[in-house]
């Protein structure tokens, strides 16, 4: 009787399917909403408000995009920090801490004084808040993916792992929609003076909602097994770097294509379209907003493919499509036709959906449970440094120096690099990964 009671006490409390999927989706929606409002503001607002008025527009934009890059540099630090907590004390508490870090940093951006008010301190404070955003997102994404996949029934890991990925297009739609709505109801002067602050400050409401949902969760069954068997790793970062460095490198390279295709199709395309192609901010944001539905639609499709054909085969096929897209990148974006530009955005974001949908499942399944939070977070966020942090900057330099075709070749090269990494990664579709402690 006593042994039965002990066994029952050690059984992890079950999380409902609805709460798991909602918590993983809502959390990443909040995180990516916060991240994308910064990305949009870095192109259309911050160059004017947070950098010296004496600089030329291109230099101001490059400086603003440099602060955008700071978060990607901070993300591996956040991955190591929150990964350590996630692999030592559990997924639930770490997810709450990561969400708070991201949320507070975003609200603070909305309250910052501008360069005209406090001078050089303004961009420095902006960079500091951006650092906080990066730290929070470094721990958020991986925790949300593990919350979904470690609660998934057999044969459904890719499908469950797709739900946190859906937060990306939803967050993008909310972010872009908020700027479009404000631009519609405000004059340009009002928007630039104070209207841009509203999305940053209002994100506090989303954070409160996310916390309410996550605080009611139980620990994931997979990590509860680690706790029950007292198999926690003392220093997960060291374990990953010494025993799983091969998967760390391959996973990082595999995810680079995901970042490059997205940030070239969104941040760079927005900057190029509004500065070189003659589109107004509202016109191009509307095109991107509608095209983002392709992003959202192709994420579930990618999960279906990953469950049926395997994560590896699906990802390899998408990398090939992405490489081919790079060859027509410049001809579509510079076509002079709004319809073709719209098709360019739809194609790029559809490819993003196909590559982004399975990547969370792939990166979580290549590491054992005891270091899965740290391993998957590090690979994803290191890929963010190489694939996203400087992608808009690199693309801008390539386009202005060699022409827009060079940006397409950049995407093709990144896609081929990721393809080679996927060729070296084992297929994990049929692995019992949640018992790999």
C-alpha positions in Angstrom: 0.0 0.0 0.0 2.8 2.4 0.9 4.7 1.7 -2.3 1.5 2.3 -4.3 1.0 5.6 -2.6 4.6 6.6 -3.3 4.2 5.7 -7.0 1.0 7.6 -7.2 2.6 10.7 -5.6 5.4 10.5 -8.2 3.0 10.4 -11.1 3.1 13.8 -12.8 -0.2 15.7 -12.7 -1.7 15.7 -16.2 -2.0 19.0 -18.1 -5.1 19.3 -20.3 -4.5 19.4 -24.1 -6.3 22.7 -24.3 -4.2 24.3 -21.6 -0.9 23.0 -23.0 -1.5 24.2 -26.5 -3.0 27.5 -25.4 -0.1 28.2 -23.0 2.5 27.4 -25.7 0.7 29.4 -28.3 -0.2 32.4 -26.2 3.3 32.7 -24.8 5.1 32.7 -28.1 2.4 35.1 -29.6 3.2 37.6 -26.9 7.0 37.2 -27.3 6.9 37.6 -31.1 4.4 40.5 -30.9 6.9 42.2 -28.6 9.8 41.3 -30.9 8.1 42.4 -34.2 6.8 45.7 -33.0 10.5 46.5 -32.3 11.5 45.2 -35.7 8.9 47.4 -37.4 9.8 50.4 -35.3 13.5 49.9 -36.0 12.8 50.6 -39.6 10.2 53.3 -39.6 10.5 55.1 -36.2 13.7 54.7 -34.3 16.0 56.1 -37.0 14.2 59.4 -36.6 13.7 59.5 -32.9 16.6 57.8 -31.2 19.6 58.7 -33.4 21.2 62.1 -34.2 19.2 64.1 -36.7 22.4 65.2 -38.4 23.1 61.7 -39.8 21.8 60.8 -43.3 18.8 58.5 -43.5 20.7 55.4 -44.5 23.2 55.7 -41.6 20.4 56.3 -39.1 18.6 53.2 -40.4 21.8 51.1 -40.1 22.3 52.3 -36.5 18.7 51.4 -35.7 19.1 48.0 -37.2 22.3 47.5 -35.2 20.1 47.8 -32.0 17.8 45.3 -33.6 20.8 42.9 -33.8 21.6 43.3 -30.1 18.7 41.0 -29.0 20.0 38.2 -31.2 23.4 38.4 -29.6 21.7 38.4 -26.1 19.5 35.4 -27.0 22.2 32.7 -26.5 23.0 34.3 -23.1 19.3 34.0 -22.3 19.3 30.5 -23.7 22.1 29.5 -21.3 20.6 31.3 -18.3 17.0 30.1 -18.7 18.1 26.8 -20.1 20.0 26.1 -16.9 16.9 27.0 -14.9 14.6 24.9 -17.2 16.8 21.8 -16.9 17.4 22.2 -13.2 14.1 23.4 -11.6 11.6 22.8 -14.4 9.9 24.1 -17.5 7.0 25.9 -15.9 8.8 28.3 -13.5 11.4 29.1 -16.2 8.7 30.0 -18.8 7.1 32.4 -16.4 10.5 34.1 -15.7 11.3 34.4 -19.4 7.9 35.9 -20.2 8.3 38.5 -17.4 11.8 39.5 -18.7 10.6 40.0 -22.2 7.4 41.8 -21.1 9.0 44.3 -18.8 11.7 45.2 -21.4 9.1 45.8 -24.0 6.9 48.1 -21.9 10.0 50.1 -20.9 10.8 50.8 -24.6 7.3 52.4 -24.9 8.2 54.7 -22.0 11.7 55.8 -23.1 12.5 59.5 -23.8 13.9 60.2 -27.3 17.2 61.6 -28.5 15.8 65.1 -28.6 14.9 64.9 -24.9 18.0 63.2 -23.3 20.6 63.0 -26.1 22.9 60.0 -26.4 21.4 58.4 -23.4 18.3 57.6 -25.4 19.8 55.1 -27.9 21.8 53.6 -25.0 18.7 53.0 -23.0 17.0 51.6 -26.1 19.9 49.2 -26.6 19.6 48.1 -22.9 15.9 47.4 -23.3 16.6 45.5 -26.5 19.1 43.4 -24.6 16.3 42.5 -22.1 14.0 41.5 -24.9 16.7 39.2 -26.3 17.4 37.6 -22.9 13.7 36.9 -22.5 13.1 35.5 -25.9 16.3 33.4 -25.6 14.5 31.4 -22.8 10.9 31.6 -24.0 10.9 29.9 -27.4 12.5 26.6 -26.3 10.4 26.4 -23.1 7.2 26.8 -25.1 8.3 24.1 -27.6 9.1 21.7 -24.8 5.9 22.4 -23.0 4.1 21.3 -26.2 6.3 18.4 -27.3 6.9 16.9 -23.9 3.1 16.8 -23.3 2.4 15.4 -26.7 1.0 11.8 -27.2 2.9 9.3 -29.3 3.0 10.2 -33.0 1.9 13.8 -32.4 5.1 15.6 -31.4 5.5 17.5 -34.6 1.8 18.5 -34.5 2.0 19.7 -30.9 5.4 21.3 -31.6 3.7 23.3 -34.4 1.5 25.3 -32.0 4.1 27.5 -30.4 5.4 28.2 -33.9 2.0 29.6 -34.8 2.6 32.3 -32.3 5.1 33.9 -34.7 2.6 34.8 -37.5 -0.1 35.7 -35.0 2.3 38.0 -33.2 3.4 39.4 -36.6 -0.2 40.0 -37.6 -1.0 41.8 -34.3 2.2 43.9 -34.5 1.7 45.0 -38.1 -2.0 45.4 -37.6 -1.4 47.7 -34.6 0.9 50.0 -36.5 -1.5 50.1 -39.5 -4.5 50.9 -37.2 -2.6 53.7 -35.4 -1.4 55.1 -38.7 -5.0 55.1 -40.0 -6.5 57.0 -37.0 -3.6 59.3 -36.3 -1.7 62.0 -38.2 1.9 61.3 -39.0 3.0 63.9 -36.4 0.8 62.3 -33.7 2.1 58.9 -34.6 5.7 59.9 -34.5 5.3 61.9 -31.3 3.5 59.4 -29.1 1.3 57.0 -31.0 4.1 54.5 -31.7 4.4 54.0 -27.9 1.0 52.4 -27.6 1.8 48.9 -28.9 4.8 48.6 -26.6 2.9 49.7 -23.5 -0.2 47.7 -24.3 1.8 44.5 -24.5 1.5 44.5 -20.7 -2.0 43.3 -21.1 -0.9 40.3 -23.1 1.8 39.5 -20.6 -0.7 39.4 -17.8 -2.9 37.0 -19.8 0.1 34.8 -20.6 1.1 34.6 -16.9 -2.4 33.7 -15.8 -2.5 30.7 -18.2 1.1 29.5 -17.5 0.8 29.7 -13.7 -1.9 27.1 -13.8 0.2 24.5 -15.6 1.9 21.4 -14.1 5.4 20.3 -14.9 5.8 18.3 -18.2 5.7 14.5 -17.8 9.1 14.1 -19.4 10.9 16.4 -17.1 9.0 15.1 -14.1 10.6 11.7 -14.8 14.0 13.4 -14.6 13.1 14.9 -11.2 11.7 11.6 -9.9 14.9 9.8 -10.8 17.0 12.7 -9.6 18.8 12.8 -12.9 19.1 16.6 -13.1 22.4 17.7 -14.7 24.4 20.1 -12.4 25.6 22.4 -15.2 23.5 21.7 -18.4 25.5 24.2 -20.4 28.7 22.3 -19.8 27.0 19.0 -20.5 25.7 20.3 -23.9 29.1 21.8 -24.8 31.1 18.7 -23.9 28.8 15.8 -24.8 26.4 17.1 -27.4 28.5 19.7 -29.2 28.0 17.9 -32.5 24.2 18.3 -32.4 24.6 21.8 -31.1 26.6 22.7 -34.3 24.4 20.9 -36.7 21.2 22.2 -35.1 22.5 25.8 -35.3 23.4 25.5 -39.0 20.1 23.7 -39.8 18.1 26.6 -38.4 20.0 29.4 -40.2 17.8 29.2 -43.3 14.7 29.7 -41.2 16.0 33.0 -39.9 17.4 34.3 -43.1 14.3 33.8 -45.2 12.1 35.4 -42.7 14.1 38.5 -41.9 14.9 39.1 -45.6 11.2 38.9 -46.4 10.0 41.1 -43.6 12.5 43.6 -42.1 14.8 44.0 -45.1 11.9 44.0 -47.6 10.1 46.6 -45.6 13.1 48.8 -45.4 13.9 48.4 -49.2 10.3 48.7 -50.3 9.7 52.0 -48.4 13.1 53.5 -49.2 14.0 52.3 -52.7 10.8 51.0 -54.4 8.5 54.0 -53.6 6.0 52.3 -51.4 4.6 54.1 -48.4 4.8 52.5 -45.0 1.1 51.7 -44.9 1.1 50.2 -48.4 4.0 47.8 -47.8 2.8 46.9 -44.3 -0.6 46.0 -45.7 1.0 43.7 -48.3 3.1 42.0 -45.5 0.1 41.7 -43.3 -1.9 39.8 -45.9 1.1 37.7 -46.9 1.6 36.7 -43.3 -1.5 34.5 -43.5 0.5 32.3 -45.9 3.1 32.0 -43.1 0.4 30.9 -40.7 -1.3 28.5 -43.1 1.9 26.6 -44.1 3.0 26.0 -40.5 0.3 23.3 -39.8 1.0 21.9 -43.3 4.6 21.5 -42.4 3.7 19.6 -39.3 1.5 17.2 -41.3 4.5 16.6 -43.7 6.9 16.1 -40.7 4.6 13.5 -39.1 4.1 11.6 -42.4 7.4 11.9 -44.2 9.7 12.6 -41.3 11.3 15.8 -39.9 14.5 15.3 -41.9 13.0 14.7 -45.4 10.5 17.6 -44.9 13.2 20.1 -43.9 15.6 19.1 -46.7 12.8 19.6 -49.3 12.0 23.0 -47.9 15.7 24.1 -48.0 15.8 23.2 -51.7 12.7 25.3 -52.3 14.2 28.2 -50.3 17.5 28.0 -52.3 15.5 28.3 -55.6 13.5 31.2 -54.2 16.8 33.1 -53.7 17.5 32.9 -57.4 14.3 34.8 -58.2 14.5 37.1 -55.2 15.6 40.3 -56.9 13.5 39.9 -60.1 10.3 39.5 -58.0 11.0 42.3 -55.5 12.2 44.8 -58.2 9.6 43.8 -60.7 7.8 47.1 -60.5 4.5 45.3 -60.2 2.6 45.4 -56.9 1.1 42.0 -57.6 4.5 40.4 -58.2 5.8 42.0 -55.0 2.8 40.6 -53.1 3.5 37.2 -54.6 7.1 37.6 -53.5 6.0 38.2 -49.9 3.5 35.3 -50.0 6.2 32.9 -51.4 8.8 33.9 -48.9 6.5 33.7 -45.9 5.0 30.4 -47.1 8.6 29.0 -47.3 9.1 30.4 -43.8 6.1 28.6 -42.5 7.3 25.3 -44.0 10.8 25.6 -42.5 9.7 27.1 -39.2 6.9 24.6 -38.4 9.1 21.5 -37.8 12.3 23.3 -36.5 11.1 23.4 -32.9 10.4 19.6 -32.9 13.7 18.9 -34.7 15.8 20.9 -32.2 14.1 19.4 -29.2 14.3 15.8 -30.3 18.1 15.8 -30.9 18.8 16.3 -27.2 18.0 14.1 -24.2 15.4 15.4 -21.7 18.0 16.3 -19.0 19.6 19.0 -21.2 16.9 19.5 -23.8 15.9 23.0 -22.6 19.5 24.3 -22.8 20.4 22.4 -26.0 17.4 23.4 -28.0 17.5 27.0 -26.8 21.2 27.4 -27.6 20.9 25.9 -31.1 17.9 28.1 -32.0 19.4 31.3 -30.6 22.9 30.8 -32.0 21.2 30.3 -35.4 19.5 33.6 -34.6 22.9 35.3 -34.4 24.2 33.9 -37.7 20.9 33.9 -39.6 18.9 36.9 -38.3 20.8 39.4 -36.2 22.8 40.9 -39.0 20.6 39.7 -41.9 19.0 43.0 -42.6 22.3 44.8 -42.2 24.1 42.3 -44.5 21.3 42.5 -47.1 21.3 46.3 -47.1 25.0 46.4 -47.6 24.9 43.7 -50.4 22.0 45.5 -52.1 23.6 48.9 -52.1 27.0 47.7 -53.1 26.3 44.9 -55.6 22.6 45.1 -56.3 19.5 43.3 -55.1 20.4 40.0 -56.8 23.3 39.6 -54.3 20.7 39.4 -51.5 19.0 36.5 -53.3 22.3 34.7 -53.6 22.8 35.3 -49.8 19.5 33.5 -49.2 20.4 30.7 -51.6 23.8 30.2 -49.8 22.1 30.1 -46.4 19.5 27.5 -47.6 22.2 25.2 -49.0 24.2 25.5 -45.7 21.1 24.4 -43.7 20.4 21.6 -46.2 23.8 20.1 -45.6 23.2 20.2 -41.9 19.9 18.4 -42.2 21.5 15.7 -44.3 23.8 15.0 -41.3 21.1 15.1 -38.6 19.4 11.8 -37.8 15.7 11.2 -38.3 13.9 11.4 -35.0 10.3 10.8 -36.0 10.2 7.3 -34.4 12.5 7.9 -31.4 11.1 7.6 -27.9 12.7 10.9 -27.0 10.8 11.6 -23.8 12.4 8.5 -22.2 16.0 9.6 -23.2 17.0 11.0 -19.9 
